[in-house]
Amino acid sequence: MKISVNAGTADKWSGDLLIIGILEGQLDNPLNLLEERFGKQSKDCFERNKFSGKKNESLTFHLLDRNPEKVICVGLGKPEELLLTDFQKAAALGARSSLGSAGKLGVLFPWDLFRTEEAAAAVAEAIRLSFFKDQRFRGKPDVQTTPDELVLLGISDSISPVLETINPICSGVELARELVGAPPNELTPAGLAQTATKIAQQFGLDLKVLEKEDCEKLGMGAYLAVSQGSDLAPKFIHLTYKSKSKPKRKLAIIGKGLTFDSGGYNLKVGASQIELMKFDMGGSAAALGAARAISELRPSDVEVHFIVAACENMINGSAVHPGDIIKASNGKTIEINNTDAEGRLTLADALVYACKLKPDSIVDLATLTGACVIALGDEIAGLWSNNDRLAQDLISSARNAGEEIWRMPMPNSYKDGLKSMFADLKNTGPRAGGSITAALFLEEFLEESTPWAHIDIAGTVWSDKDKGVNPAGATGYGVRTLVKWVTQQN
């Protein structure tokens, strides 16, 4: 989608469609603009439909023999309560109302309520992503007509550099959505490795894929224990971006890569939604989506390592048993008291591997625990970190990206729940505080001096219903936060 700005406002703009964001209780200016441009019928339409600018409110009217031929008004809510995510949701609502129409789409929002660059990027990203529809596996895809050009009205050309980031970022989010949405017979560990290969070839990145034998030599007993119940070979993916200038920062991003999680012998049953466990590689999708975006954006002075320990958690005669004791690549032994707590085992060896690269910071993303969903619901990801500066950077990046995140505690006293009678630790603690003990488990596989953050995206990776910014299905959560974090650090 072509994206541009126009310093003029809607009173003279003559594209095909127009979206106007309206604040609750502040209708005078937009009504005067509409009446002056389109006549008294526009004001009458507002009154008949009792449109007041509340959140999630929209009003569309069609114009005969005029340009624009369709005007879509969306409510932003009360200005004193306004968040950047409200801009995104309103923009997405307007974009959905434009489906079925082609041509040039203009958007006019009260940009000055936020930093113009942030507001413009948030709205443009929301609109483009609202048009995304994954129809790869339909026999007869639906024909979906969408605008092919987006013009942000009332904004000067000075923000043009920000506009250049929108399509690469959205391409990364869309890649993540496609990966998460793909069925597990299509997206296998080898399929994830093929995706990394395509990114490396397209953008000139370095790629290393470790096979099972390579992982055995590195002593990755935790990761390989998870994979041993599957007929599909594990693939340990290491994709590296390096800026042309000498990097001043080295970062590592790890994504959990369970392409399907049956739960192992602790089989997922009842309300466990086993049929959706294809999304258990949502962390790897975010990592590879961010790799795709960052590779196109080409940020300077940074080196980023994207790491995915990809495998399946399945059941056969070779599968790991509840009660088995395994050894991770840092020498720590783990008693497996629940085979359905497998993601942290794969991440354990991935964290050890990442620490050997001596990065300045490590961030992992994982659909790790149902406990996080219970704590924060399905719109907010959980954040755990051993470093306040890193945690604040990620919170700020998520806010700028329009993705919800909340920092959670890591009390040392909860480590008692991971004690084992036979091994160095167990892979799960008590039911209470399960997302916290999961983070504490991961911390055991870090070098003490390494700043690290863990983001649990179990609730945010998938949506059962259309929530405006994200359609039903895979959300691509995490890509925008990671890109902002990598590109905006000092």
C-alpha positions in Angstrom: 0.0 0.0 0.0 1.3 3.4 -0.9 1.3 5.8 2.1 1.8 9.5 1.9 0.9 12.7 3.8 -0.9 15.9 2.7 -0.6 19.1 4.7 -4.1 20.1 3.6 -7.3 19.1 5.4 -10.5 17.5 4.2 -12.1 20.6 3.0 -10.3 20.5 -0.3 -9.1 16.9 -0.5 -10.6 14.9 -3.4 -9.8 11.2 -3.0 -12.3 8.3 -3.1 -12.9 7.7 0.6 -12.4 9.7 3.8 -12.1 8.6 7.4 -12.5 11.3 10.1 -11.6 10.7 13.8 -14.0 12.7 16.1 -13.6 13.3 19.8 -16.5 12.8 22.1 -18.3 16.1 22.8 -16.2 18.0 20.2 -18.4 17.8 17.2 -18.6 21.5 16.1 -15.4 21.6 14.1 -15.9 18.4 12.2 -19.6 19.1 11.6 -18.8 22.6 10.2 -16.1 21.0 7.9 -18.6 18.4 6.7 -21.4 20.8 6.2 -19.2 23.3 4.3 -17.9 20.5 2.1 -20.9 18.3 1.6 -23.9 20.3 2.6 -26.5 20.3 5.4 -27.4 16.6 4.8 -24.1 15.5 6.5 -25.1 17.4 9.7 -28.6 15.9 9.5 -27.1 12.4 9.3 -25.2 13.0 12.5 -28.3 14.1 14.3 -30.5 11.2 13.0 -28.0 8.6 14.1 -27.2 10.4 17.4 -23.4 10.1 16.7 -21.5 11.7 19.6 -17.9 10.5 19.1 -17.9 7.8 21.7 -15.3 4.9 21.4 -16.3 2.2 19.0 -18.9 4.4 17.4 -19.0 4.9 13.6 -21.1 6.5 11.0 -20.8 6.1 7.2 -22.6 8.1 4.6 -22.4 7.9 0.8 -22.3 10.8 -1.5 -23.6 10.8 -5.1 -21.5 12.2 -7.9 -18.9 13.6 -5.5 -15.4 12.9 -4.3 -14.9 11.4 -1.8 -17.8 9.1 -2.5 -17.8 7.7 1.0 -17.2 9.4 4.4 -16.6 7.4 7.5 -16.7 9.1 10.9 -15.2 7.1 13.8 -15.5 8.0 17.5 -12.3 8.5 19.5 -13.9 8.9 23.0 -13.1 11.6 25.6 -9.9 13.5 24.9 -8.8 13.3 28.6 -9.0 9.5 28.4 -7.4 9.1 25.0 -4.6 6.5 24.4 -2.6 5.8 21.3 -4.4 2.4 21.1 -7.7 4.3 20.8 -6.4 5.9 17.6 -5.5 2.5 16.3 -8.8 0.9 17.1 -10.7 3.8 15.6 -8.6 3.7 12.5 -9.1 0.0 12.2 -12.8 0.4 12.6 -12.8 3.0 9.8 -10.7 0.8 7.6 -13.1 -2.1 7.9 -15.9 0.1 6.9 -14.0 1.0 3.7 -13.8 -2.6 2.6 -15.4 -3.1 -0.8 -14.1 0.2 -2.1 -10.9 0.9 -4.1 -8.9 4.0 -4.8 -7.4 6.6 -2.5 -8.2 6.7 1.2 -7.7 9.9 3.2 -7.6 10.0 7.0 -7.9 13.0 9.2 -7.4 12.6 13.0 -6.5 15.2 15.7 -2.8 14.4 15.3 -1.7 17.0 17.8 -3.0 15.0 20.8 0.1 12.9 20.5 3.5 13.2 18.9 2.5 13.5 15.3 5.0 10.9 14.1 3.8 8.3 16.6 0.1 9.0 15.9 0.6 8.9 12.1 2.5 5.6 12.3 0.0 4.0 14.7 -3.0 4.9 12.4 -1.3 3.9 9.2 -0.2 0.6 10.6 -3.6 -0.1 12.0 -5.3 0.6 8.6 -2.9 -1.5 6.6 -3.1 -4.4 9.0 -6.9 -4.2 9.1 -6.9 -5.2 5.4 -4.9 -8.3 6.0 -6.8 -11.5 5.5 -5.1 -14.9 5.4 -6.8 -17.0 2.7 -3.9 -19.3 1.8 -5.8 -22.4 2.7 -9.2 -21.7 1.2 -10.2 -23.5 -2.0 -11.9 -20.3 -3.3 -10.5 -17.2 -1.6 -12.9 -14.4 -1.1 -12.5 -11.4 -3.3 -11.6 -8.4 -1.1 -11.4 -5.0 -2.6 -9.4 -2.5 -0.5 -8.0 1.0 -1.1 -4.6 0.9 -2.7 -3.3 4.3 -1.4 -3.5 5.9 2.0 -3.1 9.7 2.6 -2.7 11.1 6.1 -4.3 14.6 5.9 -3.2 17.6 7.9 0.4 16.4 8.2 3.6 17.9 6.7 6.2 16.1 4.7 8.6 16.3 7.7 7.5 12.9 9.0 8.2 11.2 5.7 11.0 9.1 7.3 8.5 7.6 9.7 6.2 6.7 6.8 9.0 4.6 5.3 9.0 2.3 8.4 5.3 1.4 8.1 5.2 -1.1 5.3 8.3 -3.1 6.5 6.9 -3.3 10.0 3.5 -4.4 8.7 5.1 -7.0 6.5 6.8 -8.4 9.6 3.4 -8.5 11.5 1.7 -10.2 8.5 4.5 -12.8 8.3 4.0 -13.5 12.0 0.3 -13.9 11.5 0.8 -16.2 8.6 3.2 -18.4 10.6 0.9 -18.6 13.6 -2.2 -19.2 11.4 -0.6 -22.0 9.4 -1.7 -25.6 10.3 0.9 -27.8 12.0 1.0 -30.2 9.0 2.1 -27.2 6.9 4.4 -25.3 9.4 6.8 -27.8 10.8 10.2 -27.2 12.4 11.7 -27.5 9.0 9.1 -25.0 7.7 10.2 -22.5 10.3 13.8 -23.0 9.2 12.7 -22.5 5.6 11.1 -19.2 6.5 14.4 -18.1 8.2 16.2 -19.2 5.0 14.0 -17.0 2.9 14.6 -14.0 5.1 18.3 -14.5 5.1 18.4 -14.9 1.3 16.1 -11.9 0.6 17.9 -9.4 3.0 21.4 -10.8 3.2 21.4 -12.1 6.7 23.6 -14.8 8.2 21.9 -18.0 9.0 22.9 -21.1 10.9 20.5 -24.1 11.4 21.7 -26.6 13.9 20.5 -30.2 13.3 19.9 -32.7 16.0 23.5 -34.0 16.0 24.8 -30.5 16.4 22.5 -29.9 19.4 23.7 -33.1 20.9 27.3 -32.0 20.7 26.3 -28.8 22.5 24.6 -30.8 25.3 21.2 -29.4 24.6 19.5 -32.2 26.6 16.4 -30.1 27.7 15.5 -29.0 24.1 16.1 -32.4 22.6 14.1 -34.2 25.4 11.0 -32.2 24.2 11.6 -33.1 20.5 12.2 -36.9 21.0 8.6 -37.8 20.9 8.1 -36.5 17.4 8.9 -38.1 14.0 10.0 -34.6 12.8 13.5 -33.6 13.4 14.2 -30.5 15.5 15.7 -27.4 13.9 17.7 -24.9 16.0 17.6 -21.6 14.1 20.1 -18.8 14.5 19.5 -15.8 12.2 21.8 -12.8 12.5 21.4 -9.2 11.3 24.4 -6.9 11.4 24.4 -3.2 10.4 26.9 -2.0 7.8 28.5 0.3 10.3 30.3 -1.3 13.3 27.6 -2.4 15.8 27.6 -0.6 19.1 25.0 -2.9 20.6 24.5 -6.7 20.4 21.0 -8.0 21.1 19.5 -11.4 21.2 15.8 -12.2 20.6 14.6 -15.7 21.4 11.2 -17.1 20.2 9.6 -20.2 21.5 9.1 -22.5 18.5 6.8 -25.4 19.4 5.1 -25.9 16.0 2.6 -28.2 17.8 2.1 -29.0 21.4 0.1 -32.1 22.3 1.2 -31.7 25.9 3.2 -35.0 25.7 2.1 -37.7 28.2 0.5 -34.9 30.2 -1.9 -34.7 27.2 -4.0 -31.6 26.7 -7.6 -32.6 27.3 -10.9 -31.0 28.1 -10.9 -27.2 27.6 -7.2 -27.2 26.7 -8.0 -26.2 23.1 -5.5 -28.8 21.7 -6.7 -28.0 18.2 -5.2 -24.5 18.6 -1.8 -25.6 19.8 -0.4 -24.7 16.4 0.0 -21.2 17.9 2.5 -22.4 20.4 5.2 -21.1 18.1 3.9 -17.5 18.4 7.1 -16.4 20.1 9.2 -17.7 17.1 6.7 -16.0 14.7 7.3 -12.7 16.5 11.0 -13.2 16.4 11.1 -14.0 12.7 8.5 -11.3 11.9 10.8 -8.8 13.7 13.8 -10.2 11.8 12.0 -9.6 8.5 11.1 -6.0 9.4 14.4 -5.1 10.9 16.3 -6.5 7.9 14.4 -4.2 5.6 14.6 -1.2 7.9 18.4 -1.7 8.2 19.0 0.1 11.6 22.5 1.3 12.2 25.0 0.4 15.0 23.2 -2.8 16.0 23.7 -6.5 15.7 20.6 -8.7 16.4 20.6 -12.5 16.9 17.2 -14.2 16.3 17.1 -17.6 17.9 14.4 -20.3 17.7 14.7 -23.9 19.1 12.0 -25.4 16.9 10.4 -28.7 17.5 7.1 -30.5 18.2 5.9 -31.9 21.6 4.4 -35.2 20.6 3.9 -38.7 22.0 5.5 -42.0 20.8 7.5 -44.8 22.4 10.5 -42.5 22.6 8.7 -39.5 24.2 10.0 -38.1 27.5 8.2 -39.4 30.6 6.8 -37.5 33.5 9.5 -38.2 36.2 12.4 -38.2 33.8 15.5 -36.3 34.7 17.4 -34.5 31.9 20.4 -32.2 31.7 20.5 -28.8 30.0 23.5 -27.4 28.2 24.7 -25.5 31.2 24.9 -28.7 33.2 21.8 -28.2 35.3 19.6 -31.2 35.8 15.8 -30.9 35.5 13.1 -33.3 36.8 10.2 -33.3 34.4 7.1 -33.3 36.6 4.9 -32.1 33.7 5.6 -32.8 30.0 3.2 -30.0 29.1 5.6 -27.5 30.5 7.9 -28.1 27.5 8.4 -24.6 26.2 10.6 -23.6 29.1 12.8 -26.6 28.4 13.5 -25.5 24.8 14.1 -22.0 26.0 16.5 -23.1 28.6 19.0 -24.3 26.1 18.3 -21.4 23.8 19.1 -19.0 26.6 22.4 -20.8 27.4 23.2 -20.6 23.7 22.4 -16.9 23.5 24.5 -16.1 26.6 27.5 -17.5 24.9 27.1 -14.8 22.2 27.8 -12.2 25.0 24.9 -9.9 24.0 24.1 -6.7 25.8 20.5 -7.8 26.3 18.4 -10.9 25.8 14.6 -10.9 25.2 12.5 -14.0 24.9 8.9 -14.3 23.8 6.8 -17.3 24.5 3.3 -18.6 24.7 4.5 -20.0 28.0 1.7 -20.3 30.6 -2.1 -20.4 30.9 -1.4 -18.7 34.3 -0.4 -15.5 32.5 -3.8 -15.5 30.7 -5.6 -15.9 34.0 -3.6 -13.0 35.5 -3.7 -10.5 32.6 -6.4 -11.8 30.1 -6.0 -11.9 26.4 -5.1 -8.3 25.6 -2.0 -7.8 27.8 1.3 -9.7 27.7 3.3 -10.3 30.9 6.8 -9.0 31.3 9.5 -10.3 33.7 13.0 -8.9 33.8 16.2 -8.9 35.9 17.0 -5.4 34.7 15.0 -2.3 35.3 16.4 -0.3 32.4 15.6 -3.1 29.9 12.1 -3.6 31.4 11.4 0.1 31.0 12.7 0.2 27.4 10.4 -2.7 26.5 7.4 -1.1 28.2 8.1 2.2 26.4 8.5 0.3 23.0 5.3 -1.6 23.6 3.4 1.7 24.4 4.8 3.3 21.2 3.8 0.2 19.2 0.3 0.1 20.6 0.8 -3.3 22.2 -0.3 -3.8 25.8 2.3 -5.2 28.3 2.6 -5.3 32.1 5.6 -5.9 34.3 5.2 -8.8 36.7 7.2 -9.6 39.9 10.0 -12.1 40.3 10.2 -12.8 44.1 13.1 -15.1 45.0 10.9 -16.8 47.6 8.9 -18.4 44.8 12.0 -20.3 43.7 11.3 -22.8 46.5 8.4 -24.1 44.4 10.9 -25.4 41.8 13.0 -27.4 44.2 13.3 -31.1 43.3 14.2 -34.1 45.6 16.3 -35.6 42.9 17.5 -33.0 40.4 18.7 -29.4 40.5 15.1 -28.2 39.9 11.7 -29.2 38.6 10.2 -27.8 35.4 7.0 -26.6 37.1 6.2 -25.2 40.5 2.8 -24.9 42.4 -0.3 -24.0 40.5 -0.5 -20.6 42.2 1.9 -18.1 40.6 2.6 -20.4 37.7 3.7 -17.7 35.3 6.1 -16.3 37.9 7.8 -19.7 38.6 8.0 -20.2 34.9 10.0 -17.0 34.6 12.1 -17.9 37.6 12.9 -21.3 35.9 14.1 -19.5 32.8 16.4 -17.2 34.9 18.3 -20.3 36.0 19.8 -20.6 32.5 21.2 -17.1 32.3 24.6 -15.8 33.1 24.1 -13.5 36.1 25.4 -10.3 34.4 23.2 -10.6 31.3 20.2 -8.2 31.2 17.2 -10.3 30.3 13.5 -10.0 29.8 10.8 -12.7 29.3 7.5 -11.8 27.6 4.6 -14.3 28.0 2.3 -13.9 25.0 0.0 -16.8 25.7 -3.0 -14.5 25.9 -2.1 -12.0 23.2 -1.0 -14.4 20.4 -4.5 -15.3 19.3 -7.9 -13.7 19.3 -11.2 -15.6 19.1 -13.0 -12.5 17.9 -12.4 -9.3 15.9 -11.1 -6.6 18.3 -10.6 -3.8 15.8 -6.8 -3.6 15.5 -6.5 -7.4 15.3 -8.8 -9.6 13.3 -9.9 -13.0 14.7 -7.1 -15.5 14.6 -3.3 -14.8 14.8 -2.5 -11.2 16.0 1.2 -11.0 15.2 1.7 -9.7 18.7 5.3 -8.7 19.6 6.7 -7.8 16.2 6.0 -4.1 16.6 7.3 -4.0 20.2 10.5 -5.7 19.2 11.1 -3.5 16.2 10.6 -0.3 18.3 12.9 -1.7 20.9 15.7 -2.5 18.5 15.4 0.7 16.4 14.8 3.2 19.2 17.5 2.3 21.7 20.2 4.9 22.3 
